[in-house]
Amino acid sequence: NYYPIDEERESVVKKRPLKITSIAALLNPEPPAHKPNVMRGVGGGTVKQADQDHIKRQHTRFSSAAAAADATQTDPKPVAPPGLICEMTCGELGIAVDTTFHPLYTSLSARIAAGSLLSLVESIVNGRLRNGFALIRPPGHHAEDDTAMGFCFYNNVAVAVADTLEKYPSKIKKILIIDWDIHHGNGTQKMFYDNPNVLYISLHRWDRGKFYPFTGAPEECGEGPGLGNNVNIAFSSSEDKPRPMGDTEFVAAFYYFVIPIARQFHPDMIFVSAGFDAAEGHPEN
């Protein structure tokens, strides 16, 4: 059941938040007796990397305007990372100046992040798991088909969604992507903007186009066969409300917009770009 937002309901939300186990606690060293179970849980310790076929579904060709900062340098200058051009995609690599790379590890990390999500989705579709949480870095929702930006190299969710629709057409015909990162997922929106089989709903801070990445206006609703399948719930700050998003606003957005639209779309699978930079304690947001 879903209830209207009122003062009593708001009080319940604030006083009895969902109890979420700390991710940091899960990453602490495990007792030796627990290690076999941990290794079994991650597939015996093997790590899957996304291959070129997976990446090419959404990242067709990167532009030649590469300008990234080398993370190994104390005073990094914008440079084109030649070692990543052949490793990361089928084309040349464009990286925005807000994103650093490591010439030895960035490509591998990005492939493992995308590959881990692919493995998780496969386990869910095949019935081994009911659902799952992929704790992966680097993130993905800012990465566009031809540009790495916003600390994102491959759009992990977009790669997994495209792979799922292609690999399991009889089981998965429609997919919903919910993105509650405080920043708009410009890359995810762009990749599925005309796709009738993917509904993208983003809840983000917009500030009337003045908040990074400066996209995600409410009137951006999709195009062609995908018209209506792109929903931007854009919050804007003001002088009397410098932080426009809180628990009440999020609950109201889900009650009045996300849940009704999702029910109408009736997806076979739901992906969540679960950025937590809108959470209390994160600076400057």
LOMAR-802170 format. One line per 3 residues: number of its first residue (from 1); their letters; for each residue x, y, z of N, C-alpha, C. Coordinates in Angstrom, 2 decimals, m for minus. Each point is the difference from the previous one (the first is absolute). Layout:
NUM> A> X Y Z X Y Z X Y Z | ...
END
This chain:
1> NYY> 0.83 m1.19 0.00 m0.83 1.19 0.00 0.87 1.25 0.00 | m0.47 1.03 m0.67 0.73 1.26 m0.07 m0.88 1.09 0.58 | 0.56 0.83 0.84 m0.78 0.97 0.76 0.35 1.42 m0.41
4> PID> m0.97 0.92 0.11 0.30 1.41 m0.27 1.05 0.52 0.98 | 0.72 1.01 m0.43 1.00 0.59 0.86 m0.68 1.00 0.94 | 0.06 m0.24 1.30 m0.54 0.94 0.96 0.99 0.14 1.15
7> EER> m0.31 0.82 0.98 0.95 0.27 1.08 0.31 m1.26 0.79 | m1.03 m0.83 0.24 0.23 m1.23 0.76 0.89 m0.95 m0.78 | m0.26 m0.12 m1.30 0.80 m0.88 m0.85 1.44 0.49 m0.07
10> ESV> 0.17 1.31 m0.12 1.34 0.57 m0.07 0.76 m0.29 1.29 | m0.69 0.07 1.13 0.63 m0.27 1.29 0.48 m1.44 0.08 | m0.80 m0.93 m0.53 0.38 m1.41 0.00 1.25 m0.22 m0.84
13> VKK> 0.03 0.66 m1.17 1.15 m0.15 m0.88 1.27 0.45 0.68 | m0.08 1.12 0.74 1.20 0.56 0.62 0.43 m0.79 1.23 | m0.98 m0.51 0.79 0.34 m0.65 1.25 0.35 m1.47 m0.18
16> RPL> m0.49 m0.62 m1.06 0.24 m1.43 m0.18 0.52 m0.25 m1.42 | 1.22 0.45 m0.28 0.57 m0.22 m1.34 0.31 m1.47 m0.22 | 0.14 m0.35 m1.27 0.39 m1.37 m0.31 1.37 m0.29 0.58
19> KIT> 0.14 m1.16 0.61 1.29 m0.37 0.56 0.83 m0.69 m1.07 | 1.05 0.67 m0.41 0.85 m0.53 m1.06 1.35 m0.36 0.59 | 0.42 m1.23 m0.22 1.30 m0.43 0.50 1.10 0.81 m0.66
22> SIA> 0.94 0.44 0.76 1.08 0.84 m0.52 0.85 m0.76 m1.00 | 0.16 0.59 m1.17 0.87 m0.61 m1.01 1.43 m0.07 0.51 | 0.42 1.03 0.73 1.36 0.01 0.52 0.23 m1.18 0.93
25> ALL> m1.03 m0.35 0.80 0.15 m1.14 0.90 0.17 m1.29 m0.78 | m0.69 m0.11 m1.14 0.11 m1.21 m0.80 1.38 m0.14 m0.62 | 0.70 1.12 m0.17 1.31 m0.04 m0.63 1.13 m0.23 0.99
28> NPE> m0.31 m0.06 1.29 1.03 m0.28 0.98 0.54 m1.41 m0.18 | 1.24 m0.26 0.45 0.57 m1.35 m0.14 m0.89 m1.07 0.61 | m0.20 m1.07 m0.74 m0.85 m1.09 0.47 0.80 m0.96 0.87
31> PPA> m0.66 m0.60 1.00 0.64 m1.08 0.74 0.34 m1.14 m0.95 | 1.08 m0.72 0.25 0.41 m1.08 m0.91 m1.11 m1.01 m0.29 | m0.83 m0.28 1.00 m1.05 m1.00 m0.19 m1.05 0.46 m1.00
34> HKP> m0.12 1.31 m0.21 m1.02 0.52 m0.91 0.49 0.08 m1.44 | 1.30 m0.08 m0.21 0.53 0.23 m1.34 m0.51 m0.98 m1.05 | m0.14 m1.30 0.31 m0.55 m0.91 m1.03 m1.38 0.42 m0.48
37> NVM> m0.86 0.43 0.93 m1.34 0.45 m0.39 0.07 1.26 m0.85 | 0.90 0.91 0.36 0.15 1.23 m0.78 0.44 m0.33 m1.41 | 0.98 m0.89 m0.14 0.50 m0.35 m1.33 m1.06 m0.69 m0.83
40> RGV> m0.81 m0.85 0.64 m1.09 m0.64 m0.74 m1.01 1.04 m0.45 | m0.22 1.00 0.83 m0.97 1.02 m0.34 0.40 0.85 m1.18 | 1.29 0.12 m0.26 0.46 0.78 m1.15 0.46 m0.91 m1.13
43> GGG> m0.50 m1.22 0.00 0.30 m0.88 m1.12 1.37 m0.64 0.08 | 0.43 m0.34 1.20 1.28 m0.66 0.14 1.18 0.92 m0.17 | m0.23 1.30 0.05 1.10 0.93 m0.10 0.30 0.44 m1.42
46> TVK> m0.70 m0.52 m0.98 0.23 0.42 m1.38 m0.71 1.31 m0.26 | 0.60 0.82 m0.84 m0.55 1.31 m0.32 m0.27 0.08 m1.48 | m1.22 0.36 m0.36 m0.36 0.13 m1.41 0.25 1.41 m0.48
49> QAD> 0.57 0.10 m1.19 0.19 1.30 m0.63 m0.95 0.12 m1.19 | m0.56 1.18 m0.17 m0.80 0.25 m1.19 0.91 m0.02 m1.22 | m0.42 m0.70 m1.05 0.84 m0.07 m1.19 m0.46 1.04 m1.03
52> QDH> 0.69 0.02 m1.14 m0.29 1.01 m1.01 m1.43 m0.10 m0.52 | m0.53 m1.21 m0.11 m1.37 m0.15 m0.50 m1.00 0.68 0.93 | 0.21 m0.16 1.32 m0.88 0.65 0.95 0.12 1.52 m0.10
55> IKR> 1.23 0.49 m0.03 0.23 1.44 0.01 m0.52 0.65 m1.26 | 0.18 m0.64 m1.14 m0.37 0.60 m1.28 m1.51 0.19 m0.15 | m0.78 m0.72 0.79 m1.46 0.16 m0.12 m0.42 1.43 0.34
58> QHT> 0.71 0.62 0.92 m0.38 1.35 0.41 1.09 1.04 m0.27 | 1.24 m0.42 m0.06 1.09 0.93 m0.26 0.56 m0.31 m1.38 | m0.55 0.64 m1.01 0.33 m0.35 m1.38 1.34 0.55 m0.44
61> RFS> 0.25 1.25 0.29 1.28 0.58 m0.39 0.26 1.23 0.85 | 1.17 0.08 0.59 0.35 1.15 0.80 0.66 1.05 m0.88 | m0.27 1.26 0.29 0.55 1.08 m0.81 1.50 0.13 0.21
64> SAA> 0.65 0.72 m0.88 1.44 0.16 0.09 0.39 1.15 0.92 | m0.97 0.72 0.53 0.30 1.15 0.86 0.24 m0.46 1.43 | 1.10 m0.70 0.20 0.30 m0.54 1.32 0.69 1.05 0.85
67> AAA> m0.46 0.20 1.20 0.63 0.95 0.91 m0.26 m0.47 1.42 | 0.87 m0.86 0.51 m0.17 m0.53 1.34 1.21 0.35 0.84 | m0.15 m0.11 1.31 1.10 0.27 0.90 0.61 m1.31 0.46
70> DAT> 1.31 m0.13 m0.10 0.71 m1.21 0.41 0.09 m0.02 1.52 | m0.65 m0.97 0.62 m0.07 m0.06 1.46 1.33 m0.35 0.65 | 0.99 m0.41 m0.79 1.31 m0.35 0.57 0.89 1.22 0.16
73> QTD> m0.43 1.16 m0.50 0.82 1.20 0.04 m0.47 0.94 1.11 | 0.96 0.65 0.67 m0.36 0.93 1.06 m0.60 1.29 m0.55 | 0.42 0.40 m1.19 m0.54 1.19 m0.65 m0.47 m0.39 m1.39
76> PKP> m1.14 m0.71 m0.07 m0.40 m0.59 m1.28 m0.39 1.03 m1.04 | 0.39 m0.24 m1.22 m0.40 0.81 m1.14 m0.96 m0.82 m0.85 | m0.95 0.66 m0.66 m0.90 m0.74 m0.89 0.77 m0.67 m1.13
79> VAP> m0.14 m1.29 m0.10 0.71 m0.76 m1.03 m0.93 m1.04 m0.59 | 0.36 m0.49 m1.16 m0.72 m1.12 m0.60 0.67 m1.29 0.45 | m0.70 m0.92 0.63 0.61 m1.23 0.49 0.08 m1.06 m1.09
82> PGL> 1.09 m0.10 m0.73 0.06 m0.92 m1.13 m0.15 m1.46 0.40 | 0.41 m0.35 1.23 m0.11 m1.38 0.41 m1.42 m0.48 0.16 | m0.95 0.93 0.12 m1.39 m0.38 0.21 m0.79 m0.06 m1.30
85> ICE> 0.52 0.61 m1.04 m0.76 0.09 m1.24 m0.38 m1.38 m0.51 | 0.96 m0.90 m0.06 m0.29 m1.33 m0.53 m0.63 m0.90 1.06 | 0.20 0.32 1.27 m0.49 m0.88 1.06 m1.46 0.26 0.37
88> MTC> m0.42 1.25 m0.08 m1.31 0.33 0.55 m1.15 m0.14 m0.98 | 0.19 0.34 m1.26 m1.09 m0.10 m0.95 0.53 m0.33 m1.37 | m0.93 m0.06 m0.94 0.38 m0.30 m1.37 0.58 1.22 m0.71
91> GEL> m0.18 1.18 0.56 0.50 1.19 m0.66 0.93 0.78 0.88 | 0.20 1.26 m0.34 0.85 0.84 0.81 m0.75 0.40 1.26 | 0.73 0.56 0.94 m0.57 0.24 1.32 m0.16 1.48 0.28
94> GIA> m1.19 0.43 0.35 m0.23 1.36 0.44 m0.31 0.01 1.47 | 0.78 0.74 0.77 m0.21 0.06 1.44 m0.10 1.46 0.41 | m1.05 0.36 0.71 m0.18 1.38 0.43 1.06 0.37 1.03
97> VDT> 0.26 1.28 0.12 1.07 0.46 0.88 m0.32 m0.20 1.48 | m1.25 m0.33 0.33 m0.33 m0.22 1.40 0.31 m1.41 0.47 | 0.56 m0.81 m0.86 0.17 m1.42 0.29 1.47 m0.40 m0.12
100> TFH> 0.53 m0.62 1.04 1.38 m0.46 m0.03 0.06 m1.46 m0.39 | 1.18 m0.42 m0.44 0.18 m1.40 m0.36 1.36 m0.45 0.51 | 0.13 m1.29 0.18 1.29 m0.60 0.32 0.38 m0.87 m1.18
103> PLY> 1.17 0.23 m0.58 0.36 m0.70 m1.24 0.08 m1.51 0.15 | 0.16 m0.50 1.22 0.11 m1.45 0.19 m1.30 m0.65 0.45 | m0.82 0.73 0.75 m1.10 m0.66 0.69 m1.40 0.48 m0.38
106> TSL> m0.13 1.15 m0.62 m1.34 0.51 m0.28 m0.78 m0.91 m0.93 | 0.63 m0.41 m1.09 m0.70 m0.85 m0.96 m0.44 m1.31 0.64 | 0.91 m0.62 0.77 m0.33 m1.26 0.66 m1.14 0.19 1.00
109> SAR> 0.08 1.06 0.80 m1.05 0.26 0.99 m1.35 0.22 m0.66 | m0.01 0.75 m1.09 m1.25 0.27 m0.70 m0.60 m1.27 m0.58 | 0.85 m0.86 m0.54 m0.48 m1.27 m0.56 m0.54 m0.92 1.10
112> IAA> 0.67 m0.03 1.13 m0.45 m0.85 1.10 m1.33 0.52 0.56 | m0.14 1.32 0.11 m1.25 0.57 0.50 m1.17 m0.40 m0.89 | 0.16 0.21 m1.30 m1.08 m0.37 m0.93 m0.22 m1.51 m0.02
115> GSL> 1.09 m0.76 0.02 m0.11 m1.45 m0.02 m0.66 m0.57 1.24 | 0.26 0.60 1.15 m0.63 m0.45 1.24 m1.51 0.18 m0.05 | m0.44 1.12 m0.56 m1.44 0.22 m0.13 m0.61 m0.98 m0.99
118> LSL> 0.70 m0.29 m1.08 m0.49 m0.99 m0.96 m0.17 m1.37 0.67 | 0.96 m0.38 0.84 m0.09 m1.28 0.70 m1.19 m0.02 0.96 | m0.21 1.10 0.70 m1.11 0.07 0.94 m1.34 m0.11 m0.73
121> VES> m0.14 0.72 m1.10 m1.24 m0.04 m0.76 m0.25 m1.41 m0.53 | 1.04 m0.65 m0.48 m0.15 m1.37 m0.50 m0.53 m0.93 1.08 | 0.51 0.15 1.23 m0.46 m0.84 1.10 m1.46 0.26 0.34
124> IVN> m0.42 1.25 m0.13 m1.40 0.34 0.30 m0.94 m0.53 m1.08 | 0.36 0.23 m1.25 m0.87 m0.44 m1.10 m0.13 m1.52 m0.01 | 1.08 m0.70 0.34 m0.02 m1.46 0.00 m0.60 m0.60 1.27
127> GRL> m0.42 0.85 0.93 m0.69 m0.50 1.19 0.88 m0.36 1.16 | 1.30 0.19 m0.11 0.90 m0.32 1.11 m0.18 0.99 1.14 | m0.32 1.24 m0.34 m0.26 1.04 0.99 m1.33 0.69 m0.32
130> RNG> m0.65 0.53 1.03 m1.22 0.78 m0.22 0.32 1.44 m0.34 | 1.04 0.52 0.61 0.45 1.37 m0.26 1.44 0.11 0.45 | 0.61 1.15 m0.20 1.39 0.13 0.38 0.44 1.45 0.07
133> FAL> 1.13 0.22 0.65 0.59 1.33 0.12 1.44 m0.09 m0.48 | 0.33 0.77 m1.01 1.36 m0.01 m0.56 0.78 1.18 0.57 | 0.91 m0.28 0.90 0.84 1.03 0.61 1.24 0.16 m0.88
136> IRP> m0.08 0.86 m0.99 1.05 0.09 m1.02 0.44 1.45 m0.20 | 1.26 0.14 m0.35 0.59 1.26 m0.42 0.95 m0.31 m1.16 | 0.18 0.89 m0.95 m0.59 1.32 m0.09 m1.50 m0.06 m0.34
139> PGH> m0.72 1.10 0.29 m1.43 0.05 m0.29 m0.24 0.13 m1.49 | m1.24 0.27 m0.42 m0.22 m0.03 m1.43 m0.98 0.98 m0.59 | m0.92 0.58 0.76 m1.14 0.64 m0.65 0.33 1.30 m0.74
142> HAE> 1.19 0.56 0.21 0.39 1.18 m0.78 0.66 m0.37 m1.33 | 0.50 m1.22 m0.13 0.70 m0.40 m1.22 m0.96 m0.07 m1.18 | 0.32 0.73 m1.05 m0.81 m0.02 m1.21 0.60 m0.98 m1.00
145> DDT> m0.68 m0.17 m1.12 0.48 m1.00 m0.96 1.38 0.35 m0.54 | 0.36 1.28 0.02 1.27 0.40 m0.59 0.89 0.80 0.95 | m0.37 0.09 1.27 0.77 0.82 0.92 m0.03 m0.57 1.41
148> AMG> 1.18 m0.08 0.63 0.09 m0.32 1.42 0.02 1.31 0.77 | m0.84 0.10 1.03 m0.08 1.25 0.75 m0.59 m0.25 1.37 | 0.15 0.98 0.89 m0.58 m0.13 1.33 0.48 m1.22 0.75
151> FCF> 1.28 m0.35 m0.15 0.62 m1.17 0.63 m0.52 m1.32 m0.57 | m0.74 0.06 m1.09 m0.60 m1.20 m0.60 0.68 m0.31 m1.33 | 0.36 m1.25 m0.21 0.65 m0.41 m1.24 m0.94 m0.83 m0.87
154> YNN> m0.56 m1.06 0.55 m1.04 m0.76 m0.67 m1.30 0.22 0.76 | m1.09 0.09 m0.72 m1.30 0.13 0.64 m0.46 m1.39 0.39 | 0.33 m0.41 1.22 m0.21 m1.38 0.43 m1.45 m0.45 m0.16
157> VAV> m0.93 0.81 0.47 m1.42 m0.37 m0.10 m0.44 m0.08 m1.45 | 0.41 0.96 m0.82 m0.40 m0.01 m1.40 0.55 m1.22 m0.72 | 1.24 m0.35 0.28 0.60 m1.19 m0.61 m0.78 m1.24 0.41
160> AVA> m0.34 m0.11 1.29 m0.73 m1.17 0.49 m1.43 m0.05 m0.53 | m0.66 1.14 m0.10 m1.36 0.04 m0.53 m0.02 m0.43 m1.46 | 0.90 0.55 m0.80 0.05 m0.37 m1.41 0.31 m1.48 m0.18
163> DTL> 0.93 m0.51 0.81 0.36 m1.42 m0.07 m1.18 m0.88 0.39 | m0.73 0.39 1.03 m1.14 m0.79 0.47 m1.11 m0.06 m1.03 | m0.33 1.13 m0.60 m1.06 0.03 m1.01 0.37 m0.84 m1.21
166> EKY> 1.27 m0.01 m0.35 0.43 m0.77 m1.17 0.12 m1.49 0.31 | 0.47 m0.33 1.20 0.29 m1.39 0.34 m1.24 m0.77 0.45 | m0.96 0.68 0.60 m1.17 m0.68 0.56 m1.30 0.60 m0.55
169> PSK> m0.20 0.00 m1.31 m1.18 0.65 m0.57 m1.32 m0.64 0.39 | 0.00 m1.29 0.32 m1.25 m0.66 0.38 m0.37 0.26 1.46 | 1.00 0.29 0.84 m0.25 0.23 1.42 m0.11 1.49 0.34
172> IKK> 0.87 0.79 m0.59 0.09 1.42 0.35 m0.28 0.84 m1.23 | m1.17 0.60 m0.03 m0.38 0.84 m1.14 0.02 1.49 0.32 | m0.24 0.34 1.26 m0.02 1.40 0.40 0.77 0.17 1.31
175> ILI> 0.80 1.06 0.06 0.83 0.25 1.18 m0.21 1.43 0.49 | m0.12 0.12 1.31 m0.09 1.30 0.65 1.34 0.31 0.67 | 0.51 1.20 m0.23 1.20 0.48 0.68 m0.41 1.16 0.90
178> IDW> 0.23 m0.14 1.30 m0.23 1.09 0.95 1.37 0.52 0.45 | 0.18 1.29 m0.08 1.29 0.62 0.32 m0.23 1.07 1.06 | 0.45 m0.28 1.24 m0.22 0.98 1.06 1.28 0.69 0.44
181> DIH> 1.05 m0.12 m0.78 1.20 0.81 0.25 m0.39 1.48 m0.03 | 0.68 0.82 0.78 m0.37 1.41 0.03 0.28 0.69 m1.33 | 0.88 m0.58 m0.81 0.28 0.55 m1.32 m0.80 m0.75 m1.07
184> HGN> m0.41 0.70 m1.01 m0.74 m0.62 m1.09 0.89 m0.97 m0.76 | m0.56 m1.15 m0.38 0.74 m0.99 m0.78 m0.06 0.31 m1.48 | 0.75 0.99 m0.41 m0.05 0.46 m1.40 0.33 m1.11 m0.98
187> GTQ> 0.96 m0.85 0.36 0.39 m1.08 m0.90 m1.10 m1.02 m0.19 | m0.63 m0.42 1.09 m1.08 m0.97 m0.08 m1.17 0.56 m0.79 | m0.35 1.24 0.26 m1.10 0.62 m0.74 0.29 0.01 m1.49
190> KMF> 1.20 0.42 m0.36 0.35 0.11 m1.42 m0.05 m1.34 m0.71 | 0.44 m1.06 0.69 0.09 m1.31 m0.64 m1.36 m0.64 m0.27 | m1.01 0.34 0.79 m1.31 m0.63 m0.17 m1.09 1.01 m0.34
193> YDN> 0.37 1.15 m0.48 m0.95 1.10 m0.19 m1.10 m0.34 m1.01 | 0.30 m0.86 m0.96 m1.00 m0.37 m1.01 m0.38 m1.47 0.07 | 0.26 m0.64 1.13 m0.25 m1.44 0.15 m1.34 m0.24 0.69
196> PNV> m0.96 m0.61 m0.67 m1.32 m0.23 0.61 0.00 m1.10 1.05 | 1.07 m0.78 0.07 0.05 m1.13 0.93 0.71 0.33 1.31 | 0.49 1.22 0.12 0.71 0.41 1.21 m0.63 1.29 0.53
199> LYI> m0.45 m0.04 1.24 m0.52 1.18 0.68 1.06 0.50 0.97 | 0.43 1.24 m0.17 1.01 0.60 0.87 m0.64 1.08 0.86 | 0.09 m0.17 1.32 m0.53 0.99 0.94 1.15 0.49 0.87
202> SLH> 0.25 1.28 m0.02 1.09 0.58 0.79 m0.55 1.01 0.99 | 0.44 m0.13 1.26 m0.29 1.00 1.03 1.32 0.69 0.32 | 0.10 1.28 m0.26 1.30 0.65 0.12 m0.15 1.49 0.30
205> RWD> 1.09 0.56 0.45 0.05 1.45 0.18 0.32 0.64 m1.34 | m0.76 1.00 m0.37 0.14 0.61 m1.32 0.35 1.48 0.09 | m0.60 0.69 0.94 0.22 1.45 0.18 m0.18 0.76 m1.30
208> RGK> m1.04 m0.36 m0.73 m0.34 0.66 m1.28 1.16 0.00 m0.98 | 0.66 m1.13 m0.07 1.07 m0.17 m0.96 1.36 0.48 0.45 | 0.15 0.35 1.29 1.27 0.52 0.49 0.75 m0.99 0.88
211> FYP> m0.53 m1.21 0.13 0.65 m1.02 0.83 0.53 m1.10 m0.91 | 1.22 m0.47 0.27 0.66 m1.00 m0.84 m0.89 m1.24 m0.18 | m0.07 m0.57 m1.18 0.70 0.34 m1.26 m0.78 0.94 m0.90
214> FTG> m0.92 0.79 0.59 m0.73 1.06 m0.71 m1.03 m0.55 m0.99 | m0.38 m1.25 0.17 m1.05 m0.63 m0.81 m1.09 m0.50 0.94 | m1.05 m0.58 m0.58 m1.05 m0.59 0.81 m1.18 0.90 0.27
217> APE> m0.31 0.87 m0.94 m1.17 0.87 0.15 m1.28 m0.83 m0.07 | m1.06 0.42 0.67 m1.26 m0.76 m0.02 m0.56 m0.21 m1.40 | 0.25 0.94 m0.90 m0.56 m0.13 m1.36 0.78 m0.97 m0.88
220> ECG> 1.10 m0.57 0.50 0.73 m1.02 m0.76 m0.70 m1.33 0.22 | m0.87 m0.36 m0.92 m0.92 m1.13 0.20 0.23 m1.17 m0.95 | 1.08 0.01 m0.75 0.22 m1.03 m1.00 m0.39 0.50 m1.37
223> EGP> 0.28 m0.83 m1.01 m0.34 0.40 m1.36 m0.33 m1.23 m0.83 | m0.68 0.22 m1.13 m0.35 m1.11 m0.88 m0.78 m1.06 0.73 | 0.35 m1.28 m0.20 m0.72 m1.08 0.68 0.19 0.01 1.51
226> GLG> 1.00 0.74 0.48 0.23 0.07 1.43 m0.62 1.20 0.68 | m0.82 0.75 m0.72 m0.64 1.18 0.57 m0.89 m0.40 1.18 | 0.22 0.62 1.13 m0.75 m0.32 1.21 0.71 m0.97 0.91
229> NNV> 1.08 m0.59 m0.47 0.73 m0.99 0.80 1.23 0.58 0.68 | 0.10 1.30 0.05 1.08 0.67 0.72 m0.65 1.01 0.96 | 0.18 m0.23 1.29 m0.66 0.82 1.01 1.05 0.63 0.91
232> NIA> 0.06 1.32 0.00 0.93 0.72 0.86 m0.77 0.71 1.11 | 0.21 m0.46 1.23 m0.57 0.66 1.17 1.10 0.90 0.53 | m0.02 1.25 m0.44 1.11 0.92 0.20 m0.30 0.98 1.13
235> FSS> 0.86 m0.01 1.01 m0.16 0.90 1.14 0.90 1.21 m0.18 | m0.50 1.16 0.37 0.78 1.23 m0.11 0.01 0.72 1.34 | 1.16 0.53 0.35 0.15 0.73 1.25 m0.46 1.44 m0.17
238> SED> m0.14 0.68 1.12 m0.38 1.41 m0.01 0.64 0.67 1.21 | m0.15 1.29 0.12 0.61 0.72 1.11 m0.53 m0.48 1.34 | m1.28 m0.32 0.08 m0.57 m0.45 1.26 0.11 m1.51 0.19
241> KPR> 0.43 m0.70 m1.04 0.16 m1.45 0.11 1.24 m0.42 m0.80 | 1.20 0.24 0.55 1.22 m0.28 m0.75 0.23 m1.48 m0.27 | m0.60 m0.88 0.82 0.10 m1.44 m0.24 m1.40 m0.49 m0.33
244> PMG> m0.30 m0.22 m1.27 m1.38 m0.22 m0.43 m0.54 m1.40 0.23 | 0.85 m0.96 0.38 m0.43 m1.39 0.06 0.16 m0.54 1.42 | m1.06 m0.60 0.52 0.05 m0.65 1.30 m0.85 m1.24 0.00
247> DTE> m0.15 m0.63 1.16 m0.79 m1.24 0.08 m1.42 0.20 m0.51 | m0.62 1.09 0.43 m1.40 0.24 m0.39 m0.13 0.14 m1.50 | 0.92 0.75 m0.62 m0.07 0.20 m1.44 0.20 m1.31 m0.76
250> FVA> 0.94 m0.82 0.47 0.24 m1.28 m0.68 m1.20 m0.93 0.13 | m0.55 m0.11 1.20 m1.16 m0.88 0.20 m1.17 0.48 m0.84 | m0.22 1.31 m0.04 m1.09 0.54 m0.81 0.22 m0.28 m1.47
253> AFY> 1.24 0.15 m0.46 0.30 m0.26 m1.42 m0.28 m1.45 m0.36 | 0.36 m0.93 0.89 m0.27 m1.41 m0.27 m1.50 m0.27 0.04 | m0.70 0.58 0.95 m1.43 m0.27 0.14 m0.80 0.55 m1.17
256> YFV> 0.31 1.22 m0.40 m0.82 0.67 m1.01 0.49 m0.21 m1.43 | 1.26 m0.35 m0.19 0.53 m0.10 m1.35 0.63 m1.35 m0.31 | 1.03 m0.38 0.75 0.78 m1.19 m0.35 m0.85 m1.26 0.00
259> IPI> m0.71 m0.25 1.08 m0.77 m1.24 0.11 m1.14 m0.07 m1.01 | m0.82 1.05 m0.16 m1.06 m0.08 m1.02 0.53 m0.20 m1.41 | 1.07 0.72 m0.35 0.55 m0.14 m1.35 0.59 m1.39 m0.20
262> ARQ> 0.69 m0.50 1.01 0.59 m1.34 m0.09 m1.07 m1.07 m0.15 | m1.09 0.13 0.74 m1.09 m0.98 m0.10 m0.62 0.02 m1.39 | m0.14 1.18 m0.56 m0.56 0.09 m1.35 0.93 m0.62 m1.03
265> FHP> 1.29 0.19 0.17 0.98 m0.57 m0.93 0.11 m1.51 0.15 | m0.15 m0.50 1.23 0.01 m1.43 0.32 1.29 m0.67 m0.51 | 1.14 0.36 0.56 1.27 m0.57 m0.47 0.20 m1.44 0.42
268> DMI> 0.83 m0.70 m0.75 0.38 m1.37 0.35 1.18 m0.02 0.95 | 0.75 1.10 0.04 1.17 0.09 0.86 0.26 1.46 0.34 | 0.53 0.23 1.19 0.28 1.36 0.45 1.48 0.12 0.36
271> FVS> 0.64 1.02 m0.52 1.36 0.35 0.36 m0.05 1.31 0.79 | 0.88 0.12 0.99 0.10 1.24 0.77 1.43 0.52 m0.05 | 0.18 1.20 m0.49 1.29 0.68 0.12 0.00 0.66 1.37
274> AGF> 0.57 m0.71 0.96 m0.17 0.37 1.41 1.14 0.88 0.49 | 0.08 1.21 m0.55 0.98 0.95 0.52 m0.48 0.53 1.34 | 0.90 0.07 0.97 m0.41 0.42 1.35 0.51 1.39 0.35
277> DAA> 0.32 0.80 m1.00 0.48 1.35 0.30 m1.13 0.96 0.34 | m1.23 m0.47 m0.02 m1.11 0.81 0.50 m0.27 m0.26 1.47 | 0.73 m0.95 0.59 m0.25 m0.38 1.38 0.56 1.04 0.97
280> EGH> m0.57 0.02 1.18 0.47 0.91 1.04 1.46 m0.29 0.33 | 0.80 1.03 0.10 1.41 m0.16 0.31 0.91 0.19 m1.18 | m0.56 m0.12 m1.22 0.83 0.24 m1.17 0.16 1.51 m0.18
283> PEN> 1.23 0.47 m0.21 0.23 1.45 m0.03 m0.55 0.68 m1.25 | m0.41 1.24 0.18 m0.29 0.93 m1.09 m1.21 m0.36 m0.85 | m0.82 m0.98 0.40 m1.14 m0.35 m0.82 m1.33 0.22 0.72
END
